[in-house]
Amino acid sequence: MSQDSNASVERFPDQEQKLLDRFVFADREKLEAAVGMELERIATLARSDKGRQELLQRIKERANDMDPALSQEDIDAAARLLGINAEQLEKKSTFFKDMLALPGKGLEALKTTGKFLANNKVLALIALAVASWQLPKLIQFFAAKEGVEAGNAVAKAGEFLKSFVPFSGGTTGTAPEVAMGPIPGAP
Amino acid sequence: MEALRLTAAEHNLFKALPDILQDGWSVEVTAVIPESDTELAVRARMAHFSDPSVRLAFDALQGKSADPVEFKRIVSSIHIRSWNQSQLVELFFVLGVRVTGGFMEYILSEAKTGEDLEALSAFSVIRDKLASLNAPTTL
């Protein structure tokens, strides 16, 4: 499998990738520490033009502490990303509460989809590939295995689902590092 | 009769299923608002997976285990039954409305049993909850 076979396809521009890596925080505490403001306040400000200006001003004040190499354009983009980050953290919290509420349709749906994915490992693998932005690599890996039933199934399902994936051409080499919890037994 | 909430395109696929699979289900046609590409990119960077088999799979997919034999071993080590439910919630939040809908279309195109329709219904519940986050009045 060629590691650079997706290099020419469309993806986020490199500078935007860098900003995403630098100005998206995995949890509330890290975001609030970076901006010096509560998450709810950030999300509220991000929803209006006036608020975004205030958020932008805050980011400008702290920008040099965050990254002295930022251009004015980068600072504007960073303020926008931090607003989206805050909104998505709020939405994630809402989604978790809604899905895991007892008793609830969400929990039942999780049990059923978990069972379905366990019985259809090809789809589970594709879901993980999409989440790690590596679907094209997975398709290529298995498509190359002609005559292998599981490989054909992955390639077929992967090709079908590719059209639903943002930037489906892939982000080889620039995939986000997914935060992981500690691995039991790991050194 | 249980209701499936499907988009118009999904409804067309549903209508093409054999009658025996359609029996027992009604359809509510719905429109869903997807996330933007930037929102999904932000979600991917917020993701937190604690299951060791998920971490190994991510590493393998990101090319840190390029050996095909090792890759195959890692893939076979993914034990979804052992995942706790919060791992699945995390996964669906990262996948978003469009990909979850993609799985629904795939199930509709391949459905052969009643269990497939049960799974479709479950995916639609999750897709609805994801879509509700994208409604302008949510927050």
HADDOCK unambig.tbl for C-alpha pairs under 7 A between the chains (distance, minus, plus):
assign (segid A and resid 20 and name CA) (segid B and resid 42 and name CA) 6.95 0.50 0.50
assign (segid A and resid 24 and name CA) (segid B and resid 42 and name CA) 6.36 0.50 0.50
assign (segid A and resid 24 and name CA) (segid B and resid 45 and name CA) 6.68 0.50 0.50
assign (segid A and resid 25 and name CA) (segid B and resid 46 and name CA) 6.30 0.50 0.50
assign (segid A and resid 26 and name CA) (segid B and resid 45 and name CA) 6.61 0.50 0.50
assign (segid A and resid 26 and name CA) (segid B and resid 46 and name CA) 3.99 0.50 0.50
assign (segid A and resid 26 and name CA) (segid B and resid 47 and name CA) 6.78 0.50 0.50
assign (segid A and resid 27 and name CA) (segid B and resid 46 and name CA) 6.99 0.50 0.50
assign (segid A and resid 84 and name CA) (segid B and resid 39 and name CA) 6.78 0.50 0.50
assign (segid A and resid 85 and name CA) (segid B and resid 42 and name CA) 6.35 0.50 0.50
assign (segid A and resid 88 and name CA) (segid B and resid 43 and name CA) 6.89 0.50 0.50
assign (segid A and resid 91 and name CA) (segid B and resid 133 and name CA) 6.24 0.50 0.50
assign (segid A and resid 96 and name CA) (segid B and resid 89 and name CA) 6.50 0.50 0.50
assign (segid A and resid 106 and name CA) (segid B and resid 125 and name CA) 6.78 0.50 0.50
assign (segid A and resid 106 and name CA) (segid B and resid 126 and name CA) 6.55 0.50 0.50
assign (segid A and resid 109 and name CA) (segid B and resid 122 and name CA) 4.32 0.50 0.50
assign (segid A and resid 109 and name CA) (segid B and resid 123 and name CA) 6.82 0.50 0.50
assign (segid A and resid 109 and name CA) (segid B and resid 125 and name CA) 6.52 0.50 0.50
assign (segid A and resid 109 and name CA) (segid B and resid 126 and name CA) 6.78 0.50 0.50
assign (segid A and resid 110 and name CA) (segid B and resid 85 and name CA) 6.76 0.50 0.50
assign (segid A and resid 112 and name CA) (segid B and resid 119 and name CA) 6.03 0.50 0.50
assign (segid A and resid 112 and name CA) (segid B and resid 122 and name CA) 6.23 0.50 0.50
assign (segid A and resid 113 and name CA) (segid B and resid 119 and name CA) 5.86 0.50 0.50
assign (segid A and resid 113 and name CA) (segid B and resid 122 and name CA) 6.19 0.50 0.50
assign (segid A and resid 113 and name CA) (segid B and resid 123 and name CA) 6.60 0.50 0.50
assign (segid A and resid 114 and name CA) (segid B and resid 80 and name CA) 6.84 0.50 0.50
assign (segid A and resid 114 and name CA) (segid B and resid 81 and name CA) 6.89 0.50 0.50
assign (segid A and resid 115 and name CA) (segid B and resid 81 and name CA) 6.95 0.50 0.50
assign (segid A and resid 116 and name CA) (segid B and resid 119 and name CA) 6.37 0.50 0.50
assign (segid A and resid 118 and name CA) (segid B and resid 80 and name CA) 5.32 0.50 0.50
assign (segid A and resid 118 and name CA) (segid B and resid 81 and name CA) 6.06 0.50 0.50
assign (segid A and resid 129 and name CA) (segid B and resid 61 and name CA) 6.52 0.50 0.50
assign (segid A and resid 130 and name CA) (segid B and resid 95 and name CA) 7.00 0.50 0.50
assign (segid A and resid 131 and name CA) (segid B and resid 44 and name CA) 6.70 0.50 0.50
assign (segid A and resid 131 and name CA) (segid B and resid 91 and name CA) 6.92 0.50 0.50
assign (segid A and resid 131 and name CA) (segid B and resid 94 and name CA) 6.02 0.50 0.50
assign (segid A and resid 131 and name CA) (segid B and resid 95 and name CA) 5.96 0.50 0.50
assign (segid A and resid 132 and name CA) (segid B and resid 58 and name CA) 6.31 0.50 0.50
assign (segid A and resid 134 and name CA) (segid B and resid 61 and name CA) 6.14 0.50 0.50
assign (segid A and resid 134 and name CA) (segid B and resid 62 and name CA) 6.54 0.50 0.50
assign (segid A and resid 161 and name CA) (segid B and resid 102 and name CA) 5.68 0.50 0.50
assign (segid A and resid 164 and name CA) (segid B and resid 98 and name CA) 5.62 0.50 0.50
assign (segid A and resid 164 and name CA) (segid B and resid 99 and name CA) 5.31 0.50 0.50
assign (segid A and resid 164 and name CA) (segid B and resid 102 and name CA) 5.72 0.50 0.50
assign (segid A and resid 165 and name CA) (segid B and resid 99 and name CA) 6.03 0.50 0.50
assign (segid A and resid 166 and name CA) (segid B and resid 37 and name CA) 5.88 0.50 0.50
assign (segid A and resid 176 and name CA) (segid B and resid 44 and name CA) 6.65 0.50 0.50
assign (segid A and resid 176 and name CA) (segid B and resid 45 and name CA) 5.65 0.50 0.50
assign (segid A and resid 177 and name CA) (segid B and resid 45 and name CA) 6.79 0.50 0.50
assign (segid A and resid 178 and name CA) (segid B and resid 45 and name CA) 6.09 0.50 0.50
assign (segid A and resid 178 and name CA) (segid B and resid 47 and name CA) 5.79 0.50 0.50
assign (segid A and resid 178 and name CA) (segid B and resid 48 and name CA) 6.33 0.50 0.50
assign (segid A and resid 179 and name CA) (segid B and resid 47 and name CA) 6.04 0.50 0.50
assign (segid A and resid 179 and name CA) (segid B and resid 48 and name CA) 4.69 0.50 0.50
assign (segid A and resid 179 and name CA) (segid B and resid 49 and name CA) 6.53 0.50 0.50
assign (segid A and resid 180 and name CA) (segid B and resid 48 and name CA) 5.33 0.50 0.50
assign (segid A and resid 180 and name CA) (segid B and resid 49 and name CA) 4.97 0.50 0.50
assign (segid A and resid 180 and name CA) (segid B and resid 50 and name CA) 5.27 0.50 0.50
assign (segid A and resid 180 and name CA) (segid B and resid 55 and name CA) 6.84 0.50 0.50
assign (segid A and resid 181 and name CA) (segid B and resid 49 and name CA) 6.23 0.50 0.50
assign (segid A and resid 181 and name CA) (segid B and resid 50 and name CA) 4.15 0.50 0.50
assign (segid A and resid 182 and name CA) (segid B and resid 50 and name CA) 6.62 0.50 0.50
assign (segid A and resid 183 and name CA) (segid B and resid 52 and name CA) 5.69 0.50 0.50
